[in-house]
Amino acid sequence: MKSNQFLILIITLISSVSNTQNAKTESIDAFISKTLNQFKEVPSLTITVVKDNKSLFTKAYGYTDVEKKVKATTTSSYYVASVTKSFVGLLAAELENQGILDLNKPITEYAPIKDFKDKTIFEGITITDLLSHTNGINNVFFTWRFASIGDYTKQDMIHVLEEKTESVKNDKAFRYDNFGYNVFDLILSQEFGLNWKILLQERIFNPLQMTHASAYLSEAKKKNWNLAQPYTSINDEGLPTLAMTQKDDQTFQAAGGILMSIEDMQQWLIMNMNNGSINNIQVFDKKVIEKTHSSISNVEQKGSIFNDKTYGLGWRNAEFGEHKALYHFGGFDGYFSHMSFLPEENIGIAVFVNESHFGDNVANLIASYVYDILLGKINQTSDYDEKTSEVAEKIQSTQNRFKEDRQKRSDRQWTLTYDFKHYAGDYENKYAGVIHIEPYNESLKANLGISTAIANPSTKDDSIRVEFRDGQGSDILFISNEKETVAAVYGGYVYFRK
């Protein structure tokens, strides 16, 4: 009799826990649907919530391709941008664990740096410094060509690294950028003959059964994956339009160069939350995972959802309220990715969206809601009405600023001295690449590597305004005479006509 009563009690408790979880997942689903219905700027969103080493909630919403009405699924692949750093950080720690490289060895002992004529600026810097953003040096040309231009060879980048690297004069304090990860890419290829993209596939994606993850856009297209197209919503209608900025294999770089699905990210989260283990298999040594999560550099920055404390190898150590958190975000034109977990509560969340100007606000709002409801801080969707209103006000304010800027520019007249054909041609800077200018529909079109922009009038003489990144305008100044245009100046750098 007593055993029957005990069994009934256990069943009742299990049923109660199950009902509570179901109520919370239903609330999460309802909040996401409500939020996306309000914020039409975001064309699609995929999310996974992990609790106690298994999926609690995984779902897709909206369209990966608005024009073709292709629905998002949990296997749709999104560009995750800087979330790539957490994968490359693990790759570096794994290679060290296998004795292939030493993260604390000076990079002046690795090619290509060891072969530079003057290695002074690189002295005292380690791979750990590169990957924890504490190297104290920078190279604008180097990171720009890797991420946004894509017109380069390895030898081009070695030349740029050797000749244009400068000190940032901050005594190796934390300074977040892509530079260190791009240098690590060169060290892998030049010293060890290794390709970080292939290594990720062989050593991380395959063992974790990440079936829609790749560092090659061409592979995803060849396999006909459901790829989330990049959108921005900075227009009068506030609705998604395809981003001008696109990506290719060349601009998939070590600081931001992976596609993956939310199901793939679920595997990644579970493994990291379980110290290298998944499905009762120890895929990575616990000490390797701990190294990537460790506190290497001090940050102390307050964010919209997390307050940063330190940075490890591709992971930020932070706080969500009073809870310890590890996370990393990724953003580029048309995409935003949120990846985080609370180690002590064993809760992890990832959110992917294919919109960049407002997608981060929406993704982080949803992630914050999920944490709060699972932690018991709120009970229903209406408890987040105030925070949702704050996001709505922020988005509306941003839209208004872009609209005002468009209106100011709408009445501008061309300031060019000559007709459009006079400026057509190729202009080269040996460090930054080639700008191609050609007439286009009563305007000019500019190409800088993979980046394309349709010019608008500038307020400056003999100049045009271009946006190689959506919403970020800059001028190109032409230096001409009656016979020809001899040079173009962009970003403060001179490009000579070829």
Secondary structure, DSSP 8 states (H G I E B T S, - for coil): -HHHHHHHHHHHHHHHHHHHHHHHHHHHHHHHHHHHHH-TT--EEEEEEEETTEEEEEEEEEEEETTTTEE--TT-EEE-GGGHHHHHHHHHHHHHHTTS--TTSBGGGSTTGGG-S--GGGTT-BHHHHHTT---EE-HHHHHIIIII----HHHHHHHHHHH-EE--STT-----SHHHHHHHHHHHHHH---HHHHHIIIIITTTT-TT-BS-HHHHHHTT--B---EE--STT---EE-S----TTT-BTTB--EEEHHHHHHHHHHHHTTTEETTEE-S-HHHHHHHHS--EEEEEE-SS-EEEEE-SS-EEEEETTEEEEEEEEEETTEEEEEEEETTTTEEEEEEESBSSSHHHHHHHHHHHHHHHHTTS--SGGGGHHHHHHHHHHHHHHHHHHHHHHHHHHT-----SS-GGGG-EEEEETTTEEEEEEEETTEEEEEETTEEEE-EE-SSTTEEEEEEETTEEEEEEEEE-SS-EEEEEETTEEEEE-
